[in-house]
């Protein structure tokens, strides 16, 4: 069992406000049949993330990655110096919950 079959890369990210920045969503299909995934990065509501939902279709044994771009508004204040992010995952139409994740730290103003 691989608890990281869906992951956010980089796990520890350094983000700056008002700059468009990228994170990768990665997935591996360990099943013996094709798999359809929908993954949404869960961020504070003020952040803008594009695309809001990543759709991936994976053959058995295949890996995939997709880039999401995010922007943190200038006036947004983090409640902590480090903030955990999660991903909502839907596989073949079944919601699996929030798991995987990254820890972000903030630079600049």
Number of C-alpha atoms within 10 A of each C-alpha: 5 7 8 13 13 22 20 26 17 15 16 15 18 13 18 18 19 16 13 13 17 18 17 16 22 18 21 19 20 17 12 9 10 14 18 14 21 18 22 21 27 17 16 12 7 11 14 15 20 14 15 14 16 17 14 17 17 18 16 14 12 14 16 14 16 16 16 19 15 22 18 21 15 12 10 13 12 11 7 9 10 14 16 14 18 18 22 17 22 17 15 13 11 10 12 11 11 16 18 19 22 19 16 18 15 17 10 8 11
